Amino acid sequence: MESLEPPSADAGASAPSTPTSSGSRAAAVGTSLKVLVVEAETLFRRLIKLRLDSAGGFEVSEAVSRTETFDRLAEALPDVIVLGTKIADSGGVVLLRQLREHPLSKDIPVVFCVDRVNHPAIEEALEAGAADFVARPHMDKLLVNRILGAGHAASQVAAPALVIVGAEPAPQPDRTKQPPQPSVSADSPRQTACILVVEDTPIMRRILVRTLTKEANFEIMEAESGAEALVKIAEHPPNLILLDINLPDIGGLELLRQIKENPASAAIPVIMCTARRDREAIERAIALGATGYIAKPVEMSGMLQKVKAALGMSSSEE
């Protein structure tokens, strides 16, 4: 069996060749979703497997180390990897980065599992490319949904074009009302655009805000719910809205509809942010008037390019 384990930093070896036996990356309807559980702590690993076995519909394999992980990938590629923090010969985030860098595993969604909600590795894992995370206290309620969501995202085809046949036309904004323009500082010739980030997950919201302020120096407003977003839009209309599709009160698509149906906010460009690369959801968002979408895990440089394009800024402009 050919191992896919990446070479050590000082090995200088080339990447391994494609394994001759690889599982389907997209779980077909009516078949089991292939899940690779990687965790060295026996109790935690068995807890994850037990939860998936009890739910049904999952074909589970296990690994406890980096070496064993890449051996399992050489046998067959899973649809989703569930990755813990304790790895026998590596760290969870370190292994995640290696999985994201390897050409054969870079597109396999990874759900990061931690033992507590405030674990410091969560933010690192999301920045490294984890599709989602789940903490042990919420394992029973959230694990299956997070894995299914990640697997569904991987099984979808590329995003549809902006011109969608048969879609309901988006409400047309009042062309007499111009979208809010970036404010101009008195002591600087550069414009500062205001962006509203609507995201209910604090860690993901922090990552988005930090990227936007550090890399492009935008003015940022934050909202963790649809109701809060509507208040902030009314009080201080932003130049652009980054909108999560899953919100605790008003769904992202419903909030988008309300934004676009209100003449005061209809002209504000909205970029949807979602963990589900879901053709139907994307089509609905575009039909409702969304400018575009960003799939989680968010690739930060790509996000900045889309934000700047929506604001009419050049790629070199901050």
C-alpha positions in Angstrom: 0.0 0.0 0.0 1.3 3.4 -1.0 1.5 5.9 1.8 0.3 9.5 1.3 2.1 10.8 4.4 3.7 14.2 3.5 7.5 14.3 3.7 9.1 15.8 6.8 10.3 19.5 6.5 13.9 18.4 5.8 13.2 15.5 3.5 12.7 17.6 0.4 10.9 14.7 -1.2 8.3 15.2 -3.9 4.6 14.7 -3.3 3.4 11.1 -3.4 1.5 9.9 -6.5 -2.2 9.4 -6.7 -3.4 6.3 -4.9 -4.9 3.6 -7.1 -7.8 3.1 -4.8 -9.7 6.2 -3.9 -13.2 6.6 -2.5 -15.8 8.8 -4.0 -15.5 12.4 -2.8 -19.3 13.0 -3.2 -21.7 10.9 -1.2 -24.5 9.8 -3.5 -28.1 9.8 -2.3 -28.9 6.6 -0.5 -25.3 5.6 0.2 -23.2 5.9 3.3 -21.1 8.9 3.9 -17.5 7.9 4.4 -16.0 9.5 7.5 -12.5 9.2 8.8 -12.2 9.9 12.5 -8.7 11.0 13.6 -8.1 11.2 17.3 -5.5 9.6 19.6 -7.6 9.7 22.8 -9.5 6.4 22.7 -12.5 7.5 24.7 -13.1 10.6 22.6 -12.6 8.7 19.4 -15.0 5.9 20.5 -17.6 8.6 21.5 -17.5 10.1 18.0 -17.8 6.7 16.3 -20.6 5.6 18.6 -22.6 8.8 17.9 -22.2 8.2 14.1 -23.0 4.5 14.3 -26.2 5.3 16.3 -27.3 7.9 13.7 -26.8 5.4 10.8 -25.8 6.2 7.3 -22.0 6.6 8.0 -19.1 4.3 7.1 -16.5 5.1 9.7 -12.8 4.4 9.7 -10.3 5.5 12.4 -6.8 6.8 12.7 -4.8 7.9 15.8 -1.7 9.4 14.2 -0.6 11.5 11.2 1.1 8.4 9.7 -2.1 6.3 10.0 -4.2 9.1 8.6 -2.3 9.3 5.4 -2.3 5.5 5.2 -6.1 5.5 5.4 -6.2 8.2 2.7 -4.1 5.9 0.5 -6.6 3.2 0.8 -9.7 5.3 0.0 -10.5 9.0 0.3 -13.3 9.8 2.7 -16.1 12.3 2.2 -15.4 14.0 5.5 -12.6 13.9 8.1 -13.4 14.4 11.7 -10.2 15.6 13.3 -9.5 15.9 17.1 -6.8 17.9 18.8 -4.8 14.9 20.2 -2.8 13.2 17.4 -0.2 10.6 18.4 2.6 12.0 16.3 1.3 15.5 15.6 -1.0 18.2 16.7 -4.6 18.5 15.3 -4.1 21.9 13.7 -0.6 20.9 12.4 -2.2 17.9 10.7 -5.1 20.0 9.4 -2.6 22.3 7.6 -0.9 19.3 6.1 -4.2 17.9 4.9 -5.1 21.3 3.3 -1.7 21.5 1.5 -1.8 18.0 0.1 -3.3 17.9 -3.4 -5.4 14.7 -2.7 -6.8 15.8 0.6 -7.0 19.6 0.2 -10.7 19.6 -0.8 -11.9 17.0 1.8 -13.9 18.9 4.4 -12.6 18.7 7.9 -14.9 19.0 11.0 -12.7 19.9 14.0 -13.6 18.3 17.3 -12.6 19.8 20.7 -13.3 19.0 24.3 -14.7 22.4 25.2 -16.5 25.3 23.5 -13.7 27.9 24.4 -10.8 25.7 23.2 -8.0 28.0 21.9 -7.4 25.7 18.9 -10.8 26.4 17.4 -9.8 29.8 15.9 -6.5 28.3 14.6 -8.4 25.4 13.0 -10.9 27.7 11.2 -8.1 29.9 9.9 -6.3 26.7 8.7 -9.2 25.6 6.7 -11.6 23.6 8.9 -15.1 23.5 7.4 -16.7 23.6 10.9 -16.1 22.6 14.5 -18.0 20.9 17.3 -17.3 20.7 21.0 -17.8 17.6 23.2 -20.6 19.1 25.3 -22.7 19.5 22.2 -21.6 16.3 20.4 -25.0 14.6 20.6 -26.9 17.5 19.1 -24.4 18.9 16.6 -21.9 16.3 15.4 -24.1 14.6 12.8 -25.5 17.9 11.4 -22.0 19.4 11.1 -20.7 16.3 9.3 -23.7 16.2 6.9 -23.4 19.9 6.2 -19.7 19.5 5.4 -20.3 16.4 3.3 -23.1 18.1 1.4 -20.9 21.1 0.6 -18.2 18.9 -0.9 -20.7 17.0 -3.0 -22.0 20.1 -4.8 -20.9 21.2 -8.2 -19.3 24.6 -8.7 -21.4 27.7 -8.0 -23.9 28.5 -10.7 -23.5 31.5 -13.0 -25.1 34.7 -12.0 -27.6 34.4 -14.9 -30.0 31.7 -13.7 -32.7 30.3 -16.1 -36.1 30.2 -14.6 -35.2 32.1 -11.4 -37.4 34.7 -10.0 -36.0 38.2 -10.9 -34.5 40.0 -8.0 -36.3 43.1 -6.7 -35.0 46.1 -8.5 -33.5 48.8 -6.2 -34.6 52.4 -6.6 -32.2 53.8 -9.1 -32.8 57.3 -7.9 -31.3 56.4 -4.5 -27.6 55.9 -4.6 -25.9 53.3 -2.4 -24.0 54.6 0.6 -20.6 56.0 -0.5 -17.4 55.4 1.4 -16.6 58.3 3.8 -13.5 60.4 3.1 -11.3 61.2 6.0 -10.3 64.8 6.4 -6.6 63.9 6.9 -6.4 61.2 4.3 -7.2 61.1 0.6 -8.2 57.4 0.8 -11.8 56.3 1.2 -12.9 54.1 4.0 -15.8 51.8 3.2 -18.0 50.6 6.0 -18.8 46.8 6.0 -21.5 45.1 8.2 -20.5 41.6 9.1 -23.5 39.5 10.0 -22.3 36.2 11.6 -23.6 34.4 14.7 -20.5 32.4 15.4 -18.2 34.7 17.5 -14.9 33.0 16.4 -15.8 33.2 12.7 -17.0 36.8 13.1 -13.6 37.7 14.8 -11.7 36.1 11.9 -13.6 38.0 9.3 -13.4 41.3 11.1 -9.7 40.9 11.8 -9.0 40.2 8.1 -11.0 43.1 6.9 -9.4 45.6 9.3 -5.9 44.3 9.0 -5.6 43.7 5.3 -7.9 46.4 3.9 -8.5 48.9 6.7 -12.3 48.9 6.4 -14.6 50.4 9.0 -16.5 47.4 10.5 -19.9 47.0 12.1 -20.9 43.7 13.6 -24.2 41.9 14.1 -24.8 38.4 15.4 -28.5 38.1 14.5 -30.8 39.3 11.7 -32.7 41.6 14.1 -29.5 43.3 15.2 -28.4 43.6 11.5 -31.7 45.4 10.5 -31.3 47.9 13.4 -27.7 48.7 12.3 -28.6 49.0 8.7 -31.3 51.5 9.6 -29.1 53.5 11.9 -25.9 53.6 9.8 -26.3 52.1 6.3 -23.1 50.3 5.4 -21.4 50.2 2.0 -21.5 46.4 1.9 -22.9 43.5 3.9 -21.3 40.2 4.5 -24.2 38.0 5.5 -24.1 34.5 6.9 -26.8 32.2 5.5 -27.5 30.5 8.9 -28.7 32.9 11.6 -30.4 32.2 14.9 -33.5 34.2 14.4 -34.1 35.4 10.8 -32.6 33.1 8.2 -29.9 34.7 6.0 -32.1 34.4 2.9 -35.1 36.0 4.6 -32.9 38.8 5.9 -31.5 39.3 2.3 -35.1 39.5 1.0 -36.0 42.2 3.6 -32.8 44.2 2.8 -33.6 44.1 -0.9 -37.3 45.0 -0.6 -36.5 48.0 1.5 -35.8 51.0 -0.8 -33.5 52.5 1.8 -31.2 49.4 1.7 -31.9 47.8 -1.7 -28.8 49.2 -3.4 -26.4 48.0 -0.7 -24.4 45.0 -2.2 -24.7 41.8 -0.2 -22.2 38.9 -0.2 -23.5 35.7 1.3 -21.2 33.6 3.5 -22.1 30.0 3.9 -20.7 26.6 4.8 -23.1 25.0 2.3 -21.9 25.1 -1.3 -25.6 24.5 -2.1 -26.7 25.2 -5.6 -30.3 25.8 -4.5 -29.4 28.2 -1.7 -27.0 30.1 -4.0 -29.5 30.4 -6.8 -32.1 31.7 -4.3 -29.6 34.2 -2.9 -28.7 35.5 -6.4 -32.4 35.7 -7.4 -33.1 37.7 -4.3 -30.4 40.2 -5.2 -27.1 39.0 -3.6 -24.0 40.3 -5.3 -22.2 37.0 -4.8 -21.3 34.4 -2.2 -18.3 33.1 -0.2 -18.1 29.4 0.8 -16.7 28.4 4.2 -14.0 27.6 5.0 -13.4 31.2 3.9 -10.3 31.7 1.8 -9.4 35.2 3.1 -7.6 36.6 0.0 -10.5 35.5 -2.2 -12.9 37.1 0.2 -11.0 40.4 0.0 -11.0 40.3 -3.8 -14.8 39.8 -3.8 -15.4 42.5 -1.3 -13.2 45.0 -3.2 -14.9 44.1 -6.5 -18.3 44.7 -5.0 -17.2 48.1 -3.7 -15.7 49.0 -7.0 -12.1 49.1 -5.6 -9.0 47.9 -7.5 -7.2 44.9 -6.1 -4.3 47.1 -5.0 -6.5 49.6 -3.3 -7.0 49.5 0.5 
